[in-house]
């Protein structure tokens, strides 16, 4: 699993990369009440705003972690945004991407580096 400084996690599954937010981010947000996801097939560039998450504390944008195409979204999050708090590293994935360059994952943090970031 890889991590971004924006508290996203990425996990490779077959030829796609699954993207979600970390347990730390979910905890910082508090109770999530709304999730807006991108359209499948959308081409994105790293740091594009691709999704919106709203909690009782704040609204945040989810950024594209890398360049690629949104291949699949997790529609269950739209109906049940609380999944983000209940299972941020499992059932609450946001979207799957087909990366323009899989080797770009090498530039992201591993778990040890991410844990050092959040202290």
C-alpha positions in Angstrom: 0.0 0.0 0.0 1.2 3.5 -0.8 0.2 6.9 0.8 0.0 10.5 -0.2 0.7 13.6 1.9 -3.1 14.4 1.4 -3.8 11.2 3.5 -5.0 9.0 0.7 -4.0 5.4 0.4 -3.5 3.5 -2.9 -3.6 -0.3 -3.3 -2.8 -2.1 -6.6 -5.5 -4.6 -7.6 -4.9 -6.3 -11.0 -4.2 -3.5 -13.4 -6.1 -0.8 -11.4 -5.2 1.3 -8.3 -7.8 1.5 -5.6 -7.9 4.9 -3.8 -9.3 5.8 -0.4 -8.6 8.0 2.6 -6.6 6.8 5.6 -8.0 6.0 9.0 -6.1 9.1 10.3 -7.9 11.3 7.8 -11.3 9.8 8.6 -10.7 10.3 12.3 -9.7 14.0 11.7 -12.9 14.6 9.6 -15.3 13.2 12.2 -18.6 11.8 11.1 -18.8 11.8 7.3 -22.3 12.9 6.1 -21.8 13.3 2.3 -19.6 12.0 -0.5 -19.5 13.1 -4.1 -17.6 10.9 -6.5 -16.2 11.6 -10.0 -17.7 10.1 -13.2 -16.2 6.9 -14.5 -14.1 7.5 -17.5 -12.9 10.9 -16.4 -9.3 11.6 -17.2 -7.4 13.2 -14.3 -4.1 14.8 -13.6 -2.3 14.5 -10.3 -3.8 17.0 -7.8 -7.0 17.5 -9.7 -10.0 17.8 -7.4 -11.9 14.6 -8.1 -14.3 14.0 -5.2 -15.8 15.9 -2.3 -16.2 14.6 1.3 -18.3 16.5 3.9 -18.3 15.8 7.6 -19.8 17.4 10.6 -16.6 19.3 11.0 -15.6 20.3 7.4 -15.7 19.7 3.7 -12.6 18.5 1.9 -11.6 17.8 -1.7 -10.1 14.4 -2.6 -7.3 15.0 -5.1 -6.2 12.7 -7.8 -3.1 11.0 -6.4 -1.6 10.4 -9.9 -2.4 10.9 -13.6 -4.8 8.4 -15.1 -8.5 7.6 -15.7 -11.2 7.0 -13.2 -12.2 3.4 -14.0 -14.7 2.6 -11.3 -16.4 4.4 -8.4 -17.7 3.1 -5.1 -21.4 4.0 -5.4 -22.0 2.5 -1.9 -20.3 5.6 -0.4 -22.9 7.9 -1.9 -25.7 6.0 -0.2 -23.8 5.3 3.0 -21.1 7.9 3.6 -20.6 6.6 7.2 -18.6 3.8 5.7 -15.7 6.2 5.6 -15.6 6.2 9.4 -16.5 2.5 9.8 -14.0 0.9 7.3 -11.7 3.5 5.7 -9.1 1.0 4.5 -11.7 -1.5 3.2 -15.3 -1.0 2.1 -14.9 2.8 1.9 -12.6 3.0 -1.1 -13.5 6.0 -3.3 -12.5 5.1 -6.8 -10.3 2.9 -8.9 -7.9 4.4 -11.4 -6.1 3.1 -14.4 -2.8 4.9 -14.1 -1.0 6.5 -17.0 2.3 5.2 -15.5 2.3 2.5 -12.8 5.9 3.4 -11.9 4.6 6.7 -10.5 3.6 4.7 -7.5 7.2 4.5 -6.5 7.3 8.2 -5.7 4.6 7.9 -3.0 5.2 7.0 0.7 5.2 3.5 2.1 3.5 2.8 5.5 6.6 3.6 7.6 7.0 7.0 5.9 3.3 7.8 6.2 3.3 6.9 9.9 6.3 9.2 10.4 4.3 12.0 8.7 1.3 11.7 11.0 3.5 11.2 14.0 
